[in-house]
Amino acid sequence: EPASSCDTGSLQCCDTVEPASSSGATQVLGLLGIVLSNLDVLVGLTCSPISVLSSGGSGCTADPVCCENNNFNGLISLGCVPVNLSL
């Protein structure tokens, strides 16, 4: 999906994006005490905010995503959808 359609959350650059049901995500979720009722959502691990408006590029060399919930200090972002920064 194009980055311009990210209107429900913030653009993030995440080292890893995987289903909440994966072993890596469940370990981090468990350490943070986060319980998800829907394990079909994508989560981003080790994320930082990005801006597609800055100097012609995003600087994201990992996985650019749009995430609905990023209240965990960049360690994990919930409800992520992959985005295409070149659109």
Order of alpha helices (4+ residues) and beta strands (2+ residues): beta-alpha-beta-beta-beta
